[in-house]
Amino acid sequence: MKVIILGAGVIGVTSAWYLTRLGHDVTVIDRQPEAASETSSAGTGQIVPGCAFPWARPGLPLQAARWLLSPQDSPLRLRKWPDPAMLRWLGLFMSNCTARAYTLNAARMRRVAEYSLHCLDTLRHETGITFDDQQEGLIRVFRTHKQMELARRAAHLLSEAGIEHKFMTVEGVLEHEPGLTHAAPLLVGGMRLAHEQSGDASLFTRRLARMAEAAGARFLYNTTIQGLDASAERILSVRTSEGHLSADSYLLAVGSYSPGLLRGLNIRLPVYPIKAYSLSLPLTDESHAPVSMVEDGARNVTITRLGRHIRLSGSADLGGYTLKSSPRHRTAMELCFSELFGGGDLAGATSWTGLSPCSPDSTPIIGRADPFSNLWLNTGHGMLGWTMACGAARVVADQISGLPPEIPALDLSLRRYQPH
């Protein structure tokens, strides 16, 4: 079967890999000159199934109101007056802030995230692919006893999900992350998620793209996707800057830009961009650097070791498709890193801004896009695209191939948003 994949980020490339391995004739189209050039280029670097919990939760509307009053302390900021698409998304988001929806969505997210980690481990074993990857876990540090107590109260969610975690004293934290030694007076303790992993998503994606190409996939870079031509029930071709291209099946994996392509087909996709920020800096001092991943909830910053570099990622904005960033984000990340570690070249840091495609229930949208029998979706992974990439790709590759996915997947499709 001929399959065209729209998008060469981590989602599109992993999908291409699994579809090629299943024997399909795969073509990947992307407007950039190489894979992983947009959202996949410089995210958190974290592969964290233990963090796969929905943003929409009971009590959030009231908390969100407080965030709007204190934007400096908010992990999510509203950067523009809501447009109609944002208002629709926010309406669906708020409708998921119930106990029942939270339980359902958390189970869906964990299912995909845990399966994805299994798929990644298998892929690593089968191919030998490396991407500055580590399996050293994640530590959340607490600066106040109140923060630590709140985390203890919420830890039942981790226990119910079967996620291994351990609260530690400052001394316990330093055993795993000795680079925090000079910051010990700032900390009261921490919590470790032992099975979380890290790695450079862009390095992984580009290496996997080359492996997929060697296996027979074709990549058309520097090719702009202009639209989809369709009959009543099938996609006929994709319009590009290089002309019309046709296939038996089409997979949409262009992240936050997926709704725009579907709008012409009268499909309303509830995905909206969340703008994320990061800094990447060269490692200069091993003794003042993380071993793996450290999350500082007080500053809303995560710090990840990626080989000889360190990735800092910070708060997110809800503000449309602009990639404009604020110096405030960089200052907050630099301050956090300087307080906790300091073993990197901040003057030589490279800043990045990207758009993460978020669904209102934080669960990816994977499956057929009705009413078109040959159009498939793999989008809406939010800030966990790297965490969920391999599992989501394997699911949709099996579906396109007419094979039963290894995990339940019917409730991952766009149909869950349609009235029953």
For each residue, the residues with C-beta under 8 A, 3 or more apart:
1: 24 25 248 249 400 401
2: 24 25 27 246 247 248 249
3: 19 24 25 26 27 247 248 249 250 251 400
4: 26 27 28 29 238 245 246 247 249 250 251
5: 8 12 15 16 19 26 27 28 29 250 251 253
6: 12 29 225 238 250 251 252 253 254 261
7: 11 12 28 29 30 252 253 254 255
8: 5 12 13 16 28 29 30 32 34 35 36 37 205 209 219 221
9: 12 13 30 35 36 38 39 40 205 253 254 255 385
10: 13 14 36 40 201 204 205 385 386 389
11: 7 14 15 40 253 255 378 379 381 385 389 392 393
12: 5 6 7 8 9 15 16 28 30 35 251 253 254 378
13: 8 9 10 16 17 28 35 36 205 208 209 212
14: 10 11 17 18 205 208 389 390 392 393 394
15: 5 11 12 18 19 251 253 378 392 393 396 397
16: 5 8 12 13 19 20 26 28 209 212 217
17: 13 14 20 21 123 208 211 212 215 217 393
18: 14 15 21 22 393 394 397 398
19: 3 5 15 16 22 24 26 217 251 397 400 401
20: 16 17 23 24 26 212 215 216 217
21: 17 18 215 397
22: 18 19 397 398 401 403
23: 20
24: 1 2 3 19 20 400 401
25: 1 2 3 216
26: 3 4 5 16 19 20 212 216 217 218
27: 2 3 4 5 217 218 219 220 245 247
28: 4 5 7 8 12 13 16 209 212 217 218 219 220
29: 4 5 6 7 8 220 223 225 238 240 245
30: 7 8 9 12 35 37 219 220 221 223
31: 222 223 224 225
32: 8 35 37 38 221 222
33: 37 221 222
34: 8 37 206 209 221
35: 8 9 12 13 30 32 40 205 206 209 219 221
36: 8 9 10 13 40 41 201 202 205 206 209
37: 8 30 32 33 34 40 41
38: 9 32 41 255 354 355
39: 9 43 255 256 354 355 356 357 385
40: 9 10 11 35 36 37 43 201 202 205 385 386
41: 36 37 38 201 202 352 354
42: 202 278 280 311 350 352 354
43: 39 40 46 201 276 278 313 354 356 383 385 386
44: 276 278 302 304 311 313 383 386
45: 198 199 200 201 293 304 306 311 313 386
46: 43 51 138 196 197 198 293 302 304 386 387
47: 117 120 196 197 198 199 386 387
48: 51 52 113 138 193 196 197 293 384 387
49: 52 110 113 114 116 117 163 195 196 387
50: 138 158 163 164 165 193 195 196
51: 46 48 138 193 196 384 387
52: 48 49 106 109 110 112 113 114 384 387 388
53: 57 106 109 157 362
54: 57 96 101 102 105 106 109 361 362 363
55: 60 76 93 358 362 382
56: 60 93 94 96 97 101 102 105 360 361 362
57: 53 54 60 97 102
58: 97 98 99 102
59: 62 63 97
60: 55 56 57 63 64 97
61: 64 65 94 97
62: 59 65 66
63: 59 60 66 67
64: 60 61 67 68 76
65: 61 62 68 69
66: 62 63 69 70
67: 63 64 70 71 73 74 75 76 77
68: 64 65 71 74 78
69: 65 66
70: 66 67 73 74
71: 67 68 74 77
72:
73: 67 70
74: 67 68 70 71 77 300 315
75: 67 300 315 316
76: 55 64 67 274 315 316 317 318
77: 67 71 74 315 316 317 318 319
78: 68 82 317 318 319
79: 275 317 318 319 320
80: 83 319 320 322
81:
82: 78 86 87 90
83: 80 86 87 320
84: 87 88
85: 88 89 259 272
86: 82 83 89 90 272 318 320
87: 82 83 84 90 91
88: 84 85 91 92 268 270
89: 85 86 92 93 270 271 272 358 360
90: 82 86 87 93 94
91: 87 88 94 95
92: 88 89 95 96 270 360 361 417
93: 55 56 89 90 96 97 360 361
94: 56 61 90 91 97
95: 91 92 98 101 360
96: 54 56 92 93 101 102 105 360 361
97: 56 57 58 59 60 61 93 94 101 102
98: 58 95 101 102
99: 58 102 103
100: 103 104
101: 54 56 95 96 97 98 104 105 361
102: 54 56 57 58 96 97 98 99 105 106
103: 99 100 106 107
104: 100 101 107 108
105: 54 56 96 101 102 108 109 361 362 363
106: 52 53 54 102 103 109 110 157 161
107: 103 104 110 111
108: 104 105 111 112 361 363 411 412
109: 52 53 54 105 106 112 113 362 363 384 388
110: 49 52 106 107 113 114 161
111: 107 108 114 115 407 408
112: 52 108 109 115 116 363 364 366 388 391 392 395 407 412
113: 48 49 52 109 110 116 117 384 387 388 391
114: 49 52 110 111 117 118 391
115: 111 112 118 119 391 394 395 406 407
116: 49 112 113 119 120 387 388 389 390 391 392 394
117: 47 49 113 114 120 121 195 197 387 390 391
118: 114 115 121 122 391
119: 115 116 122 123 390 391 393 394
120: 47 116 117 123 124 197 389 390
121: 117 118 124 125
122: 118 119 125 126
123: 17 119 120 126 127 129 390
124: 120 121 127 128 129 130 133
125: 121 122
126: 122 123
127: 123 124 211
128: 124
129: 123 124 204 207 208 211
130: 124 133 207
131: 199 200 201 203 204 207
132: 198 199 200 203 306 307 309
133: 124 130 197 198 199 200 204
134: 197 198 199 291 292 305
135: 195 197
136: 176 197 198 291 292 293
137: 176 192 193 194 195 196 292 293
138: 46 48 50 51 192 193 196 198 292 293 294 295
139: 168 173 176 177 190 191 192 193 292 293 294 295
140: 151 190 191 192 193 294 295 296 297
141: 173 180 187 189 190 294 295 296 297 340
142: 145 147 148 151 187 188 189 190 191 297 298
143: 147 186 187 188 296 298
144: 147 148 188 298
145: 142 148 149 188
146: 149 150
147: 142 143 144 150 151 188 297 298
148: 142 144 145 151 152 167 188 189
149: 145 146 152 153
150: 146 147 153 154
151: 140 142 147 148 154 155 167 191
152: 148 149 155 167
153: 149 150 156
154: 150 151 157 158
155: 151 152 158 159 165 167 191
156: 153 159 160
157: 53 106 154 160 161
158: 50 154 155 161 163 165 193
159: 155 156 162 163 165
160: 156 157
161: 106 110 157 158
162: 159
163: 49 50 158 159 193 195
164: 50 193 194 195
165: 50 155 158 159 191 192 193 194
166: 191 192 194
167: 148 151 152 155 189 190 191
168: 139 171 172 173 176 189 190 191 192
169: 172 173 189
170: 173 174 184 187 188 189 190
171: 168 174 175
172: 168 169 175 176 189 190 192
173: 139 141 168 169 170 176 177 180 187 189 190 192
174: 170 171 177 178 180 181 184
175: 171 172 178
176: 136 137 139 168 172 173 192 291 292
177: 139 173 174 180 290 291 292 294
178: 174 175 181 287 291
179: 286 287 288 289 290 291 341 343
180: 141 173 174 177 183 184 187 294 340 341
181: 174 178 184
182: 288 342
183: 180 186 187 339 340 341
184: 170 174 180 181 187
185:
186: 143 183 339 340
187: 141 142 143 170 173 180 183 184 190
188: 142 143 144 145 147 148 170
189: 141 142 148 167 168 169 170 172 173
190: 139 140 141 142 167 168 170 172 173 187
191: 139 140 142 151 155 165 166 167 168
192: 137 138 139 140 165 166 168 172 173 176
193: 48 50 51 137 138 139 140 158 163 164 165 196
194: 137 164 165 166
195: 49 50 117 135 137 163 164
196: 46 47 48 49 50 51 137 138 193 293
197: 46 47 48 117 120 133 134 135 136
198: 45 46 47 132 133 134 136 138 292 293 304 305 306
199: 45 47 131 132 133 134 203 204 306 386
200: 45 131 132 133 203 204 306 307
201: 10 36 40 41 43 45 131 204 205 385 386 389
202: 36 40 41 42 205 206
203: 131 132 199 200 206 207
204: 10 129 131 133 199 200 201 207 208
205: 8 9 10 13 14 35 36 40 201 202 208 209
206: 34 35 36 202 203 209 210
207: 129 130 131 203 204 210 211
208: 13 14 17 129 204 205 211 212
209: 8 13 16 28 34 35 36 205 206 212 213 217 219
210: 206 207 213 214
211: 17 127 129 207 208 214 215
212: 13 16 17 20 26 28 208 209 215 216 217 219
213: 209 210 216 217 218 219
214: 210 211
215: 17 20 21 211 212
216: 20 25 26 212 213
217: 16 17 19 20 26 27 28 209 212 213
218: 26 27 28 213
219: 8 27 28 30 35 209 212 213
220: 27 28 29 30 223 240 242 245
221: 8 30 32 33 34 35
222: 31 32 33
223: 29 30 31 220 240 241 242
224: 31 240 241
225: 6 29 31 238 239 240 254 261
226: 239 240 241
227: 238 239 261 264
228: 235 237 238 239 250 261 264 265 375
229: 235 236 237 238 239 244
230: 234 235 236 265 372 375
231: 234 236
232: 371
233: 371 372 373
234: 230 231 372 373 374
235: 228 229 230 238 250 372 374 375
236: 229 230 231 246
237: 228 229 244 245 246
238: 4 6 29 225 227 228 229 235 244 245 246 250
239: 225 226 227 228 229 243 244
240: 29 220 223 224 225 226 243 244 245
241: 223 224 226
242: 220 223 245
243: 239 240
244: 229 237 238 239 240
245: 4 27 29 220 237 238 240 242
246: 2 4 236 237 238
247: 2 3 4 27 250
248: 1 2 3 374
249: 1 2 3 4 374 375 376 400
250: 3 4 5 6 228 235 238 247 374 375 376
251: 3 4 5 6 12 15 19 376 377 378 396 400
252: 6 7 258 261 262 369 375 376 377 378 379
253: 5 6 7 9 11 12 15 258 378 379
254: 6 7 9 12 225 257 258 261 379
255: 7 9 11 38 39 258 273 355 356 357 379 385
256: 39 259 271 272 273 321 355 356 357
257: 254 260 261
258: 252 253 254 255 261 262 269 271 357 377 379 380
259: 85 256 262 263 268 269 271 272
260: 257 263
261: 6 225 227 228 252 254 257 258 264 265
262: 252 258 259 265 267 268 269 369
263: 259 260 266 267 268
264: 227 228 261
265: 228 230 261 262 369 372 375
266: 263
267: 262 263 369 414
268: 88 259 262 263
269: 258 259 262 365 377 379 380 414
270: 88 89 92 359 360 380 417
271: 89 256 258 259 357 358 359 365 379 380
272: 85 86 89 256 259 318 357 358
273: 255 256 320 321 355 356 357 358
274: 76 316 317 318 355 356 358 382 383
275: 79 316 317 318 319 322 323 325 353 354 355 356
276: 43 44 313 316 353 354 355 356 383
277: 313 314 315 316 325 329 330 333 351 352 353
278: 42 43 44 311 312 313 314 333 351 352 354
279: 311 312 313 330 333 334 346 349 350 351 352
280: 42 306 309 310 311 312 349 350 352
281: 309 310 312 337 344 345 346 348 349 350
282: 308 309 310 344 345 348
283: 286 289 305 308 309 310 343 344
284: 343 344 345
285: 288 289 342 343 344
286: 179 283 289 343
287: 178 179 343
288: 179 182 285 341 342 343
289: 179 283 285 286 305 310 341 343 344
290: 177 179 293 294 303 304 305 310 341
291: 134 136 176 177 178 179 305
292: 134 136 137 138 139 176 177 198 304 305
293: 45 46 48 136 137 138 139 196 198 290 302 303 304 305
294: 138 139 140 141 177 180 290 302 303 304 340 341
295: 138 139 140 141 301 302 303
296: 140 141 143 299 300 301 302 303 336 340
297: 140 141 142 147 300
298: 142 143 144 147
299: 296 314 332 335 336 339
300: 74 75 296 297 314 315 332
301: 295 296 312 313 314 332 333 336 337
302: 44 46 293 294 295 296 312 313
303: 290 293 294 295 296 310 311 312 336 337 340 341
304: 44 45 46 198 290 292 293 294 310 311 312 313
305: 134 198 283 289 290 291 292 293 310 311
306: 45 132 198 199 200 280 309 310 311
307: 132 200
308: 282 283
309: 132 280 281 282 283 306
310: 280 281 282 283 289 290 303 304 305 306 337 341 343 344
311: 42 44 45 278 279 280 303 304 305 306
312: 278 279 280 281 301 302 303 304 333 334 336 337 349
313: 43 44 45 276 277 278 279 301 302 304 333
314: 277 278 299 300 301 329 332 333 336
315: 74 75 76 77 277 300 329 332
316: 75 76 77 274 275 276 277 356 383
317: 76 77 78 79 274 275
318: 76 77 78 79 86 272 274 275
319: 77 78 79 80 275 322
320: 79 80 83 86 273
321: 256 273 355
322: 80 275 319
323: 275 353 354 355
324: 353
325: 275 277 329 330 351 353
326: 329
327: 330 331
328: 331 332
329: 277 314 315 325 326 332 333
330: 277 279 325 327 333 334 351
331: 327 328 334 335
332: 299 300 301 314 315 328 329 335 336
333: 277 278 279 301 312 313 314 329 330 336 337
334: 279 312 330 331 337 338 346 349
335: 299 331 332 338 339
336: 296 299 301 303 312 314 332 333 339 340
337: 281 301 303 310 312 333 334 340 341 342 344 346
338: 334 335 341 342 346
339: 183 186 299 335 336
340: 141 180 183 186 294 296 303 336 337
341: 179 180 183 288 289 290 294 303 310 337 338 344
342: 182 285 288 337 338
343: 179 283 284 285 286 287 288 289 310
344: 281 282 283 284 285 289 310 337 341 349
345: 281 282 284 348 349
346: 279 281 334 337 338 349
347:
348: 281 282 345
349: 279 280 281 312 334 344 345 346
350: 42 279 280 281
351: 277 278 279 325 330
352: 41 42 277 278 279 280
353: 275 276 277 323 324 325
354: 38 39 41 42 43 275 276 278 323
355: 38 39 255 256 273 274 275 276 321 323
356: 39 43 255 256 273 274 275 276 316 381 382 383 385
357: 39 255 256 258 271 272 273 379 380 381 382 385
358: 55 89 271 272 273 274 362 380 382 383
359: 270 271 362 363 364 365 380 382
360: 56 89 92 93 95 96 270
361: 54 56 92 93 96 101 105 108 416
362: 53 54 55 56 105 109 358 359 382 384
363: 54 105 108 109 112 359 380 412
364: 112 359 378 379 380 381 382 388 392 412
365: 269 271 359 377 378 379 380 412 413 414
366: 112 377 378 392 395 396 399 409 412 413
367: 376 377 396 399 409 410 412 413 414 415
368: 372 373 375 376 377 399 413
369: 252 262 265 267 372 375 376 377 414
370: 414 415
371: 232 233
372: 230 233 234 235 265 368 369 375
373: 233 234 368
374: 234 235 248 249 250
375: 228 230 235 249 250 252 265 368 369 372
376: 249 250 251 252 367 368 369 396 399 400
377: 251 252 258 269 365 366 367 368 369 380 396 413 414
378: 11 12 15 251 252 253 364 365 366 392 393 396
379: 11 252 253 254 255 258 269 271 357 364 365
380: 258 269 270 271 357 358 359 363 364 365 377
381: 11 356 357 364 384 385 387 388 389 392
382: 55 274 356 357 358 359 362 364 385
383: 43 44 274 276 316 356 358
384: 48 51 52 109 113 362 381 387 388
385: 9 10 11 39 40 43 201 255 356 357 381 382 388 389
386: 10 40 43 44 45 46 47 199 201 389
387: 46 47 48 49 51 52 113 116 117 381 384
388: 52 109 112 113 116 364 381 384 385 391 392
389: 10 11 14 116 120 201 381 385 386 392 393
390: 14 116 117 119 120 123 393 394
391: 112 113 114 115 116 117 118 119 388 394 395 407
392: 11 14 15 112 116 364 366 378 381 388 389 395 396
393: 11 14 15 17 18 119 378 389 390 396 397
394: 14 18 115 116 119 390 391 397 398 405 406
395: 112 115 366 391 392 398 399 405 406 407 409 412
396: 15 251 366 367 376 377 378 392 393 399 400
397: 15 18 19 21 22 393 394 400 401
398: 18 22 394 395 401 403 404 405 406
399: 366 367 368 376 395 396 402 403 405 409
400: 1 3 19 24 249 251 376 396 397
401: 1 19 22 24 397 398
402: 399
403: 22 398 399
404: 398
405: 394 395 398 399 408 409
406: 115 394 395 398
407: 111 112 115 391 395
408: 111 405 411
409: 366 367 395 399 405 412 413
410: 367 413 415
411: 108 408 416
412: 108 112 363 364 365 366 367 395 409 416
413: 365 366 367 368 377 409 410 416
414: 267 269 365 367 369 370 377 417 418
415: 367 370 410 418
416: 361 411 412 413
417: 92 270 414
418: 414 415
419:
420:
